[in-house]
Amino acid sequence: MGLSIAHDFGSVLGALVITEGHGKYLRLKHAVSDSFELPDAVRDNCLELVRAGSPDFAGILAAKADLSRALCPMIETLKQNAGKYVDRLLLVSINDPGLWFQDFDDQVGFSNWIDPVCVAELTGITTLDAFPTRDMAVGGSGQNLNCLPLWLMMADRSKTISDQHHLFLKINKTSQLVFLPASDGLEAEVPKIQSAHTMGRDFLDRVLEFFELGQVQDLSHQLNVQGQTLPRLLQAWRTQQANTAFSNLDDYLNCCRKLPLQAPSAADIVRTSLVFLIDHLHATASRLAAGNKLSQVFIETPEDLAPSFVNQIDRTFESASARLVDECGLKNGRVDAAATAVLGLLNIDQMPANIPWITNAESQRILGRLTPGRPSNWRQVLREMADFQPPAMRLRDAI
């Protein structure tokens, strides 16, 4: 089971993933997913502690206990939805926003937001958490740890011929792109997965606000209105993109201030913004793919924007077909929870899950911290770990 807590502590995504195989041979067989709202008091308390200038250690410990207790009913609900698979539940993997801080010599530190002992005791299920810490211990950023799970879930890993390169594209306030190279999984090294973060929906929201063309919630309606691109504005944005790497949205809003646009319509502004955003994502994807031809683009984005994004991406990525992640057995909006569950399975299989050239870690490491559940469940986890013999590693990687 995987639980992913939103950065604003407003919701929790949950997924129960059933697989066959181990390590890089893992195959997704079945998934149950759901989303849950955290209690307002828990959310507000966590946000207040995050925004505080100095850490309140007593308050943080109390908030961790409250958050952990709030997760337990969600775990029980997912178990009830699992049906006949409920007895096969090994562990619950939890990914939370974490407390990130810098110490006196600018070293970045991390502390998780849950109490795994509390979760394991109340549910009886072995709990896995604190994924970033092991990557950070070997010099990594502790970020982008979902890349290998995404590859396992969405890449072309055919046992006969694997030659279709895929792209995962998550468009929210910002966008995450992950290049998923084709591989049958037989090679000893991790495939050359690549990842990047860049502008997303926030770009459309800010442009709409700048031109005072309506509230942000009207964006979905505007995307469904047939508009025309504004050549001068589109060219100004492209010039800005070519001159400097994407840094912040204000640079692009300054382009709007310099152009004497004559009462542009909302439809034209939104259409121009959408075309530029997708062009920008296409350029970023081309850089990640490094000359490899993409065949599929799997998209995760809010439902209200999904049809417009899929249509425009399908037209822009000429060699690839665009589709929502639902078409590869996942659930739109809940991919993070499934990826968290896969991170847990990789820990059980003793397979390193961080990718050094993405996190800047010195080496690969097994991620997560196990907290035993009730004895019967813990013995089941140990049996599963003992039954699998991980493949041999190169000496340099093993050290």
DOSEBA-120012 format. One record per atom (N, C-alpha, C, O): x, y, z. Coordinates in steps of 0.2 Angstrom, whole numbers, plus 5000, padded with zeros to 4 digits. Layout:
BEGIN
XYZ ...
END
This chain:
BEGIN
500449945000 500050005000 500450065000 501050065003 500250114996 500650184996 500150234998 499650244996 500450285002 500050345004 500550405002 501150405004 500250454999 500650514997 500250575000 499650584998 500550605005 500250665008 500450725004 500950745002 499850765002 499950824998 500450885002 500450885008 500750924998 501150975001 500851025005 501051055009 500151035003 499751085007 499351045013 498951075017 499550985014 499250945019 498450935019 498150925024 498150955013 497450955012 497150885011 496650875012 497550845008 497350775006 497850725006 498450735006 497650665006 498050605005 497850565000 497250544999 498350544995 498250494990 498450424992 498950414995 497950374991 498150304993 498050254987 497650264983 498550204987 498450154982 498750094984 499150084988 498350044983 498549974984 498749934978 498349924973 499349914978 499649894972 499849814973 500249804977 499649774968 499849704968 500249684962 500049704956 500749654963 501249644958 501449574957 501349534962 501849554952 502149494952 502849504950 503049554946 503349464951 504049474950 504349514955 504049534960 505049534954 505449564959 505849614955 506049604949 506149664959 506649714956 506449744950 505849764949 506949744945 506749774938 506249724934 506049744929 506149664937 505649624933 504949634936 504449594934 504849684940 504249694943 503649704938 503849744933 503049674939 502549684934 501949704938 501749674943 501649764936 501049784940 500449744938 500249734932 500049714943 499549674941 498849704943 498349694939 498849744948 498149764951 498249824955 498749824959 497849874955 497849934959 497149954961 496749964957 497149974968 496550004970 496750074973 497250074976 496450124971 496650194973 496050234976 495450224974 496250284980 495750324983 496050394985 496650394985 495650444986 495950504989 495550524995 494950504996 495850555000 495550565007 495750635009 496250665007 495250675012 495350735015 495650735022 495350695026 496150765023 496450765030 495950815034 495750865032 495850805041 495450845045 495750915045 496350925045 495350965045 495551035045 496051055050 496551085049 495951025056 496351045062 497051015061 497551055062 497150955058 497750925057 498150965051 498750985052 497750985046 498051025041 498251095043 498851105042 497851125046 498051195049 498651195053 499051235053 498651145058 499251145063 499851125059 500351155061 499851085054 500451065050 500751125046 501351145046 500251165043 500451225039 500751275044 501251305042 500451285049 500651335054 501351325056 501751365057 501551255057 502251245060 502751245054 503251265055 502451235048 502951245042 503151315041 503651335039 502651355042 502751435041 503051465046 503351525046 503151435052 503451465058 504151475056 504551435053 504451535059 505151555058 505651505061 506151495059 505451485067 505951445071 505551375073 504951375074 505851315073 505551255074 505251255081 505551265086 504651225082 504351215088 504351135089 503851105087 504851115093 504951035093 504351005096 504150955094 504051035102 503551005105 502951005101 502550955100 502851055097 502251065093 502351015087 501850985085 502951005084 503050965079 502850885081 502550855077 503150865086 503050795089 502250785090 502050735088 501850835092 501150825093 500850825086 500350785085 501050865082 500750865075 500850795071 500450775068 501450765072 501650705069 501150655072 500950605068 501050655078 500550605081 499850615079 499550565077 499650675078 498950685076 498950665068 498450635066 499450685064 499450665057 499450585056 499050555052 499850555060 499850485060 499250445062 499050395058 498850475067 498250445069 497750455063 497250415062 497750515060 497250525055 497350485049 496850475045 497950455048 498050415042 497750345043 497650305038 497650325049 497450255050 496850235048 496750185045 496250275048 495650255045 495650255038 495350215034 496150295034 496250295027 496550225025 496350195020 496950195029 497250135028 496750075028 496750035024 496350085033 495850035034 495350035028 495049985026 495150095026 494750105020 495050065014 494650035010 495650075013 495950045007 495949975008 495849935003 496149945014 496049875015 495449845013 495349795010 494849885015 494249855014 494049855006 493749805004 494349905003 494249904995 494649844992 494549834986 495149814995 495649774992 495249704991 495549664987 494749694994 494349624993 494749564995 495049565000 494849524990 495149454991 495949464992 496249414995 496149524991 496949534991 497149554998 497749564999 496649575003 496849605009 497349565013 497749595016 497349495013 497749455017 498449455014 498949435017 498549485008 499249485005 499649555006 500149565004 499349595010 499649665012 500249655016 500249635022 500849675013 501449665016 501549725021 501749725027 501549785018 501749845021 501349905019 501049905013 501349965022 501150025020 501750075019 502150085024 501850105013 502350155012 502050225012 501550235009 502350265016 502150335017 502650385014 503150385017 502450425010 502850485008 502450555010 501950565008 502850595013 502550655015 502950715013 503550705011 502750775014 503150835011 503750845015 504250865012 503850825021 504450825025 504550895028 504250945025 504950905033 505250965035 505950975033 506350935034 506051025028 506651035025 506951095029 506651155029 507551095031 507951155034 508651155032 508951105030 508951215034 509651215033 510051235039 509751275043 510551195041 510951205047 511451265046 511451305041 511851275051 512251335051 512751335046 513051395044 512951275043 513451275037 513051265030 513451235026 512451285030 512051275024 511951205022 511751195016 512051155026 511851085024 511051075025 510751095030 510751045020 510051035020 509850975024 510150925023 509450985028 509150925033 508450905031 508050945028 508250845033 507550825032 507350785038 507650745041 506650805040 506350765045 505650745042 505250785040 505450685043 504750665040 504250685045 504350715050 503550685042 503050715046 502550665049 502050685052 502750605049 502350555052 502750515058 503350525058 502450485062 502750445067 502550365065 502050345066 503050335062 502950265059 502850215065 502450165063 503050225071 502950185076 502150185078 501850135079 501850245078 501150255079 500750215074 500250185075 500950225067 500550195062 500550125062 500050085062 501150095064 501250025064 500949995070 500649935069 500850025075 500550005081 499750005080 499449955082 499550055078 498850065077 498550015071 497949995072 498850005066 498649965061 498849895061 498549855058 499449885064 499749815064 500149805058 500349745057 500249855053 500549845047 501249875047 501349925049 501749835045 502449865044 502449925040 502149925035 502749975042 502750045039 503450065037 503950055040 503450095031 504050115028 503950185026 503450215023 504450225028 504450305027 505150325027 505650295026 505250395027 505850425027 506250415021 506850395022 506050415015 506350395009 506950445007 507450415005 506850505008 507450555006 508050545010 508650555007 508050525016 508650525021 509250485018 509750505019 509050425016 509650385014 509950405007 510650405007 509650435003 509850474997 510350534999 510850544996 510050575004 510450625006 511050605010 511550645010 511050545013 511650525017 512250515012 512850515014 512150505006 512650495001 512750554996 512950544990 512550614999 512550674995 512050694990 512050744987 511450654990 510950664986 510450724988 510550744994 510050744984 509550794986 508950774990 508650814993 508850704989 508250684992 507550694988 507050684991 507650724982 507150744978 507050694972 507550654970 506550694968 506450654962 506550584963 506850544959 506250554969 506350484970 505850444967 505850374968 505350474963 504850434960 505050414953 504650374950 505650424951 505850414944 505850344942 505550314937 506150304946 506250234945 505550194945 505450154941 505150214951 504450184951 504050204944 503750154942 504150264942 503750284936 504050244930 503650224926 504650224930 504950184924 504650114925 504450084920 504650084931 504350024931 503650014930 503349964927 503250074931 502550064930 502350084922 501850064920 502750124919 502550154912 502950144906 502850154901 503550114908 504050104902 503950044898 503550004900 504150044892 504149984888 504649934890 505249944889 504449884894 504849834896 504749764894 504749714897 504549764887 504349694884 504949644885 505549664884 504749584886 505249534887 505549514880 506049474879 505149524874 505349504868 505749564864 506349564864 505449614862 505749674859 505449734863 504849754863 505949774866 505749834869 506049894866 506749904866 505749934862 506049984858 505650054858 505750094854 505050054862 504650114862 504850154868 504750134874 505050214867 505250264872 504650304874 504250324870 504550304881 503950344883 504150404887 504750414889 503650444888 503750504893 503150514898 502650504896 503350524904 502850544909 502850614910 503350644911 502250644909 502150714910 501650734915 501050724914 501850764921 501350784926 501350854926 501850894927 500750884924 500650954924 500150974929 499550964930 500451014934 500051044940 500251114940 500351144935 500351144946 500651214946 501251214943 501451264939 501751164944 502351164940 502251094936 501851054937 502751074932 502751014928 503350974929 503851004930 503250914930 503750864930 503750814924 503250794922 504350814920 504450774915 504950714916 505450734919 504750654915 505250594916 505250554909 504750534907 505850554907 506050514901 506050444903 506550424907 505650394900 505650324902 505950284896 505550264891 506550264896 506850234890 506650164890 506450134895 506550134884 506450064883 506950014886 507550034885 506749964889 507249914892 506849854894 506349854896 507149794892 506849734895 507049714902 506849664905 507549764905 507749754912 508249704913 508449684919 508549674908 509049624908 509749654910 510149614912 509849714908 510549744909 510649754916 510149764920 511249754918 511449764925 511349834928 511249844934 511449884924 511349954926 510649984925 510249954922 510550034929 509850064928 509850104922 510350134920 509250094918 509150134912 509250204912 509250234918 509450244907 509650314907 508950354908 508850394903 508650344913 508050384915 508250454916 508750474919 507850504913 508050574914 507450614917 506850594915 507550664921 506950704924 507150774924 507650804924 506550814923 506650894924 505950914926 505450894926 506050974930 505451014932 505451084929 505951114928 504851104927 504851174923 504151194924 503751174929 503951254921 503351284922 502751244920 502751194916 502151254923 501551214922 500951264922 500951314919 500451234926 499751274926 499851344929 499451384927 500351354933 500451414936 500551474931 500351524932 500851454926 501051494920 500351524917 500251584916 499851474916 499251494913 498851544918 498551594916 498851524924 498551554929 498751634930 498351674930 499451634930 499751704931 499551744925 499451804925 499651724919 499451764913 498751784913 498651844911 498251734915 497551754915 497451814920 497051864919 497751804926 497751864931 498051924928 497751984929 498651924925 498951984922 498452024918 498452084918 498151994913 497652024908 496952034911 496552064908 496852024918 496252034921 495652004917 495152044916 495751944915 495251914911 494751864914 494451824911 494751874921 494351824924 494651794930 495251794931 494351754934 494551724940 494951654937 494851634932 495451634941 495851574940 495351514938 495551474934 494851504942 494451454941 494051454934 493751394932 494051504931 493751514924 494251484919 494051474913 494851464921 495351434916 495151384912 495251374906 494751334915 494551274912 494051294906 494051264901 493551334907 493151364902 493451394897 493351384891 493951434898 494351474893 494651424888 494751444882 494951374891 495351324887 494851284882 495151264877 494251284883 493751254879 493451304874 493051284870 493651364874 493451414869 493951414863 494551424865 493751414857 494151414852 494451484851 494151534850 495151494852 495451554851 495951554846 496151504844 496251614845 496851614840 497451634843 497451674848 498051604841 498651624844 498851704842 498651724837 499151734847 499451804845 500151804844 500551794848 500351804837 500951794835 501551834838 502051814840 501351904840 501851944843 502051924850 502651924852 501551904854 501551884861 501951814861 502351804865 501751764856 502051704856 502851704854 503251674857 502951754850 503651764848 504051794854 504651774855 503751844857 504151874863 504251824868 504851824871 503851774870 503951724874 504451674872 504951654876 504451654866 504951614863 505651644863 506151604864 505651704862 506351744862 506651744869 507151724870 506151754874 506351754881 506651684883 507151674887 506251634881 506451564882 507151544879 507551514882 507251574873 507951554870 508451594873 509051564873 508351654876 508951694878 509151674885 509751674887 508651644889 508851624896 508451564898 507851554896 508751524902 508351464904 507851484909 507851534912 507251444909 506751464913 506951474921 507251434924 506751534923 506951544930 506251564934 506151534939 505951614932 505351634935 504851664930 504951684925 504151654932 503651684928 503651754927 503351774922 503951794931 503951864930 504251884924 504051934921 504751854922 505151864915 504651864910 504651904905 504151814910 503651814904 503151864905 502851884900 502951884911 502451934912 502752004909 502352044907 503352014910 503652074908 503652074900 503552134898 503652024897 503552024890 502852054888 502752084883 502352034892 501652054891 501652134892 501252164888 502052154897 501952234898 502352274892 502052324891 502752244889 503152274884 502752284877 502952324873 502252234876 501952234870 501252274870 500852264875 501152314865 500452354865 499952314862 499752324857 499652264866 499152224863 498452264864 498352294869 498152254859 497452294858 496852254860 496652214857 496752254867 496152224870 496052154867 495552134864 496552114869 496552044867 495952004871 495752024876 495651954867 495151914870 495451864875 495951844874 495051844880 495251794884 495451724881 495951694882 495051714875 495151654872 495851654868 496151604868 495951714865 496651714862 497251714866 497751684865 497151744872 497651744877 497851674880 498351654880 497251644881 497351574884 497651524879 498051484880 497351534873 497651494867 498351504866 498751454865 498551564866 499251574865 499651554871 500251524870 499451564877 499851534883 499851454883 500351434884 499351424881 499351354880 499851324875 500251284876 499851354869 500251334864 500951344866 501451304865 501151404869 501851414871 502051364877 502551334877 501551354882 501751304887 501951234884 502351204886 501451214880 501551144877 502251144873 502551094873 502351194869 502951204865 503551194870 504051164868 503551234875 504051234880 504151164883 504751144884 503651124885 503651064887 503951014882 504350964883 503751024876 504050984870 504850994869 505150944868 505051054870 505751074870 506151034875 506651004874 505851044881 506151004887 506150934886 506650904888 505650904884 505650834883 506150814877 506450754878 506250844872 506650834867 507450834870 507850794868 507550874874 508150884878 508350814882 508850794882 507750794886 507850734890 507950674886 508350634888 507550674880 507650614876 508250604872 508450554870 508650664871 509250664868 509250624861 509750574860 508850644857 508850614850 508450544850 508250524844 508150514855 507750454855 507050474853 506750524856 506750444849 506050454847 505550434852 505550374854 505150474854 504550464859 503950424855 503750454850 503650374858 503150344855 502450354859 501950354856 502550364866 501950384870 502150434875 502650434878 501650474876 501650524882 501050514886 500550524885 501250494893 500750484898 500650544902 501150564905 500050564902 499950634906 499550624912 499050584912 499750664917 499350664923 499250744924 499750784925 498650764925 498450834926 497750834928 497350784928 497550894932 496850894934 496350884929 496450904923 495850854931 495350824926 495050884922 494850874916 494950944925 494650994921 495051024915 494751054911 495651014916 496151034910 496350974906 496650994900 496150914907 496450854904 496350854896 496750844893 495650864894 495550864887 495950914883 496250894878 496050974885 496351024882 497151004881 497451014876 497450984887 498150974887 498250914882 498750914879 497850854883 497950794879 497950814872 498350794868 497450854870 497350874863 497950914860 498250894855 498150964864 498751004861 499350964861 499750974857 499450924866 500150884867 500150834861 500650824858 499550804860 499550754854 499750784847 500050754843 499550854847 499650884840 500350904840 500650914835 500650924846 501350954846 501850904846 502350904842 501750844850 502250794850 502150744844 501750694844 502450764838 502150734831 502250654831 501850624829 502850634834 502950564834 502650514839 502650454839 502350554844 502050514850 501350524850 501050584848 500950484853 500250484855 500250504862 500550474866 499750554864 499650574870 499050544873 498550534870 499050524880 498550494883 498550504890 499150514893 498050494894 498050504901 498350434904 498350384901 498650444910 498950384913 498450324915 498550274916 497750344914 497250294915 497350234910 497150174912 497550254904 497650204899 498250154900 498350104896 498650164905 499150114907 499050084914 499550064917 498450084916 498250044922 498350084928 498250064934 498450154928 498550194934 497850244934 497450234930 497850284939 497350324940 497550404940 497950414944 497250444935 497450514935 497350544942 496850544945 497950574944 497850614950 498150574956 498250604961 498250514955 498450464961 499150424959 499250374962 499550454954 500150414952 500650414958 500950364959 500650474962 501150474967 501050424972 501550394975 500450404974 500250354979 500550284976 500850244980 500350274970 500650204967 501350204967 501650154968 501750264965 502450264965 502750254972 503250214973 502350274977 502550264984 502550194986 502950164989 502050164984 501950084985 502550054981 502750004984 502650064975 503250034972 503850044975 504349994976 504050104978 504650114982 504650064988 505150044990 504050054991 504050004996 504249934994 504649894997 503949914988 504149844985 504849844984 505149794984 505149894981 505849894980 506349884986 506849854986 506049914992 506449904998 506349835000 506849805002 505849804999 505749735001 506149684997 506449634999 506249704990 506749674986 507449694986 507849664982 507649734991 508249754992 508649784986 509149774985 508249824982 508449854976 508549934977 508049964979 509149954976 509250034976 508750064972 508550044966 508450124974 507950154971 508050224969 507750254965 508650254971 508750324969 509250314963 509550264961 509250374959 509550374953 510150424953 509950484953 510750414954 511250464956 511350524951 511450574954 511250514945 511350574940 510650614940 510750674938 510150594944 509550634945 509550674952 509450734952 509750634957 509750664964 510450694965 510550724971 510950674961 511650694963 511950664968 512450684972 511750604970 512050554975 512650524973 512750514967 513050504977 513750474975 513650404973 514050374969 513050374975 512950304974 512250284975 511850324978 512050224972 511350204973 511250174980 511750144983 510650184983 510550154990 509850134990 509350154987 509750084994 509050054996 508750115000 508950135005 508050134998 507750195002 507250165006 506950115005 507150205012 506650195016 506850165023 507350135024 506450175028 506550155035 505950105037 505350125037 506150045038 505549995040 505449995048 505949995052 504849995049 504549995056 504149935057 503549935054 504349885061 503949825061 503149835063 503049875068 502749795060 502049795062 501949735068 502449725071 501349715068 501249655072 501649595070 501849585065 501849555075 502349495074 502149455067 502549435064 501549445067 501349395061 501449435054 501749405049 501349505054 501449535048 502149545047 502449545041 502549565052 503249565052 503649505049 504049505045 503349445052 503649385049 503549375042 503949345038 502949395040 502749395033 503249435028 503449415023 503349495031 503849535027 504549505027 504849505022 504749475032 505449445033 505449385028 506049375025 504949345028 504949295023 505049315016 505349285012 504649365014 504649395007 505349415006 505549405000 505649455010 506349475009 506849415008 507349425004 506749365012 507249315012 507149265006 507649235004 506549265003 506349224997 506649244991 506849214986 506849314991 507049344985 507849354985 508049384990 508149324980 508949334980 509049394975 508949384969 509249454977 509449504973 509949494968 510449454969 509949514961 510449504957 511149534959 511149574963 511649504956 512349524958 512449594955 512149614950 512749634960 512949704958 513649714956 514149674958 513849764952 514549774951 514849794958 514549824962 515549774959 515849794965 515849864967 515649884973 515949914962 515949984964 515250004966 515250044971 514649974963 514049994966 513849964972 513550004976 514049904974 513949874980 514249914986 513949914991 514849934985 515249974990 514950044991 515150084995 
END
